[in-house]
Amino acid sequence: MAKLEVRQLKTTADLCRWVRTELGHPVVKVELTDEQIINNILSSLNLFLRYASGQSTEDAYYTLMLKGGQAEYELNERYSRHYFIWW
């Protein structure tokens, strides 16, 4: 892992270049745009701030086996109590 000095990052392009390097570029082909990298950094910051400020008490995750050609699924009480967020 490369040592990151904040003063080395003068632009968002510098930040994106550093992120790609951390992901393995140029050995690994990293197919991410600068916009995708920045959006994920901002999403991470928002999630961190939500937890750090005590606004989040519980996250629930479920898996659902999907079948090709089936558009509707019936959810039991356990699942229907929660809001689903689709990214």
WODA-V782623 format. One record per helix or strand of 2 or more residues. SS is the DSSP state (helix for helix, strand for strand). FROM is the first residue (numbers start at 0). LEN is the number of residues. If there is no record, write none. Layout:
ss->[SS	SS]
from->[FROM	FROM]
len->[LEN	LEN]
This chain:
ss->[helix	helix	helix	helix]
from->[5	11	33	76]
len->[3	11	19	4]
